């Protein structure tokens, strides 16, 4: 009879201990603050954007935020920055933001990356003779010609025609020179290519001859000056 009472007492004690543990655990989990993610719902590819992390409208620092397999930590204002990836039309454009910190309930949010086509300026020969005309053709990622694209070259702007082409004049140069052609249009990612302007062989030869003439004339002038100085010195001594 005594052992039965002891057993019943032990059972009650176990149930009481379990109840207390359950209450404490449940209260602890329920007391964790939920992290809140604030970010744009859509961003354009390759652009930079910020994510704000709060809990009860208070910025939370040192939160581990993961986006596109990249992990960063929020600053003292609860802010962290990321760059949207480049995507192709067939890629999945929905990405997940995950925020985690010990002592808080983790949170996640989806964000959509908007695909923006990129412009590609094309020139048949990247090495162009000075003072000659050459054609730039602008296409998109699918190879379609892009009309009304703005071409910036040598601090001047031009517009492509309906075939995506524009004719430009190479500047004069005394040596091979790298210049840049920039193309832009609203709704597209701009792009820049490098071309090389080379001097024409005839002019390069003339400039080479002139260079040696300048050197010869310079030596002659210096020699005459030295002779004149020596002459004046001797004349002064003879006096």
N, C-alpha and C positions, 0 to 999 in steps of 0.2 A: 504493500500500500504506500509505503514511504517512497519507494523507487518510482512508483507511478506518478506521485506528486512532483518528484524531482524532474522526471521526464517532461511532465506537462509544463513545469516552470521553465525548463530549458527551451522548450518549443516556443513559449510565449516570449522569452528573452530574445530568441533568434528572430522571431517575427517583428518584435519591437526594433531590434537593431537594423533589420532590413528596411523597415519603414522609415527610420531616421535617415539611413544612407540614401534611400530613394528620394526622400524629400530634399536632402541637401544637393544631390546630383541634379535632380530636376530643376531646382531653384537656380543652381549654378549655370546650367545650360540656358535656362530661360532668361537669365540676367545678362547674357552676352549681347552686346550691342551689334546690330546689323550694319555692315558696311554698305554705303550707298555710292554708286558709280554715276557720275555726271559727265557725259561726253556727247559730241555730235552723233546723231543717228546715222549720218552719211558723211563721208569724206572722199575727196578725189584722190586717185592713186598718186603715189610719190609725194603727197603733201604732208606737212607737219601739223599735228593737232595735240591738244592738251586733254588730260583726263583729271577730273577732280574727285577725290575720295573724301566722304564725310560719314559721320555717325551722329544721329540726332542734330543735324545741321551744323556740326562742328568739324572743321577740317582735321583730318587724321594724317600725321606724318609717319614715315617709316613703314608704309604699307607696301607689300610686294605685289606689283601689278604685272600681269603677263599678257602680252599681245603678240600674235604672230610668232610664237616661239621665242620672243624676246622679253626679258624681265628687267624692270626698272623699279626704283624705290621713290615714293612720294617725298616731296620736300616739306619744310615746316608749314607750308600753306596747303598741304594735302594735294599738291599738283605734281603730275608726272607727264612727260612728253614722249610721243612716239612719231615715227614716220610711216605713213601708209605704204604698203608694198606696190610695186608695179604689177599689173595683172594683164592677162590676155582675155579677149572676149569669151573664150570657153572656160575660163577659170571660175571657181567658186568665189563669189564676191562677199560672202558673209563671214565675218571673223568674230571671235569671242574675246571679250576682255574679262579677265579674272583678277579679283582683288582679295588678298589674304593678309591677315595679321593675327598673331597670337592674342587671345583675349577678346576677339571679335568673331562674329559669324561671317564667313566668306560670302562674297557676292559675285555675280557674273552678269554680263550684258553683251548683246550682239550689236555689231556695227557693220554697215554696208560700205564697201569700197567701190566707188564709181569709176568705171573704165573710161578714160579719156584718150582718144586716138592721138598719136604722135605724128608730127610732120617730119618728112625726110627729104632734104634738098639733095638733088643728084646732079653731078656734072660729069660729062663723058671723060674728060681728061683733067685731072687735078693739077697738072702743070701747064700753065697757060702763058703764051708769049705776051709781053707788054704791048699795050695799045692795040690789042685785037679784041674782037667781039666774041663772047662765049655765052652759052645758054645754060641756065639753071632750071631744072624741072622739079617741082614739088609734088610728092605723093604721100599718101597716108600709109598706115600699117598693112592695108590690104593691097597696096600698089595702085590705088586709084589716084588719078590726077586731081590736084586741089587748086581750084581757081581762087582769085582774090586773096591770095596769101601775101603777106607783107615781107618783102625781101629788104634787108638792110645790108648795104655794101659800101664801104668807103664813106661812111657818114651820110649816105643818101638812101632813100627808101623808094622801092618800086613795088608794083602789084603784078602778080602772075595773071596770065590770061585764062580763058576757059579750059585750055589744055594743061594748065598748071605750070606754064613756062614763062620765062622772062629773059631778055637778052641784055647782057651787061658789057661794059667796056673795061678791059683791064688797064690799070694805071701804068704810067711809065716808071721804070726803075733802073738803077745802074747795077744792081746785083739781084740774085734770086731772093725773093722776099715772101714771107708767109703772111697771108691775109685771111680774113674770116668772112663768111657769109652766114647771116642769121635769118631764119624764117619763122614767122609767127602768124597766128590767126586765132580769133576768138573761138573757144570750144576745142582747141587742140593744144598739145604740149609743144612748145617751141623747140627748135633745134638749131645747132650751129655746126658748120663744116669748115675745114681749113683747106685752102688752095694755095698753090705756089705760083707767083708771077715771076717769070724769067725774062731777062733782057734779050732782045733779038740779037742774033749772031753778028750782023753787020754793025749795029750800034755798039755792041760789046767790043768789037775789034777797033772801031774808031776811038772808043773811050780808052782802050788799052794803049793806042798810039798817043793819044793826047796825054795820058798819064806819063809816058816816057818823055814826051816833049816838055811837060811841066817840070819833070825832074832835071832834064838837061838845062832848061832855062834857069832853074833855081841854082844849079851848080855854077852856071856861067855868071850869074849875077853875083854870087858870093865870091867867085874868083876875081871878078873885076873890082869888087869892094876891097878885097885883100890887097890887090895890086895898087889901088888908089891910096890905101892907107900907107903901104910901104913907100910909095912915091912921096907922099906928103912928109913922112918922117925924114927921108933923105934930104929933101929940100930944106927942111927946118934945120938939119944938122949943118948943111953947107952954109947957111946964113950965119 
